[in-house]
């Protein structure tokens, strides 16, 4: 857990760049036509603050996905704005402005510039969250003003350039104490999520979901699911018998036969990794243990996670229930009921969109903390 801190964020009007780095070069955008009066349906006329101009689904406003380990932000909004929008799943209106070289767009796309902000009054706190993107660069920032001071959070993703590698960075700062800062830098969003899962949950996710739920981003994938719940990924009985025989062969006196067994296990990939994770290590000799660990290292992605803790983490279990894998959803639901001591109503046979809606409803019931929650003291 990070201490009582918050992100060194640059909210509206300040370039999304790391200290010492040059800000992003503006992409070529269509200029706002001159001489247009309000009400002419021109997309670049600024709408005055007031009632939202329309209601849209959160997935149409913003969808975050991971491509080549980096975050990608997509929208269905046409270029124009700023405009005030009512968004399903967001309690307050969202201000959004989109710029793109081509005005005519259909379906979801990556715009040249996305500029969004939302302001929440959370008790005696005022929480302002903003998103600014340019090609390859994403800047989420949050300011939390309280009677005791102001906190800032920023999650910044920079693309690789000729001079610099790609980065995904978290900055947290308590503005009452400028000398107290937290900075975490990784080579990608995926690396950040694996290396700093607590900080992702505590500081980054609330910003990413300030503009609506992001199930495509936070649903637990099979790589992580198999690490935490290997029993949900068991191979069929025939394959399990074959894997057990190969594990035994790892202790053979012949080097050639040991190597052959190791090669076959690696070819089986996730199935072998799952069975090896569940094997009774007390029955293996040192040679077998060393080879099993080497195969696991090569066949399973590395996650900086405590599997025992995640098996009883309500938020993680709910994210598992958004998985595409029925067996993972089933074991997560069982574990959720065991962890909470409650009977949880969840229709696993429902369509994907309905399942996701059920999960976010359960999040509101089982995890009632405000999305504007500051880092713990």
Secondary structure, DSSP 8 states (H G I E B T S, - for coil): ---S-------TTS----TTS------------TT--TTS--TTS---SSS-SEEE-HHHH-EEEEETTEEEEEB---SEEEEEEEETT-SS-EEEEEE-S-S---SSB--SEEEEEEEEEETTEEEEEEEEEETTEEEEEEEEEETTEEEEEEEEEE---SSS--EEEEEEEETT-TT-EEEEEESSHHHHHHH-HHHIIIIIHHHHTTTS--HHHHS--HHHHHHH-GGGG---HHHHHHHHHHHHHTT-S-HHHHHHHHHHHHHHTHHHHHHHHHS-GGGS-HHHHHHHHHHHHHHS------HHHHTT-HHHHHHHTT-S-HHHHHHHHHHHHHHHTS-----TTS-HHHHHHHHHHHHHHH--S-TT-----
